[in-house]
Every structure is written in structure tokens, then in C-alpha cells.
């Protein structure tokens, strides 16, 4: 259980990069993209 909590932040950034691009496509529909871009 302790190992699951000790997740390196690097992995999160790698997942967030493509996630932002995907959200950018939907934009307002997702709401996540606009927040990530900072519009």
C-alpha cells in the first residue's frame, strides 16, 4: 500500500501532457483543457 502512495511526480507530468492536448480539442466541453491552458 505504501508503494502506491509513493508515486513519482514525473509520471504525472508525462500523463498530463497528452491529457492537455486531448482536452484542448474538446475545450469547453471538457472544461479541463481550458483550465490547463490557462485561458
Secondary structure, 3 states (H helix, E strand, C coil): CHHHHCCCHHHHHHHHHHHHHHHHHHHHHCCHHHHHHCC
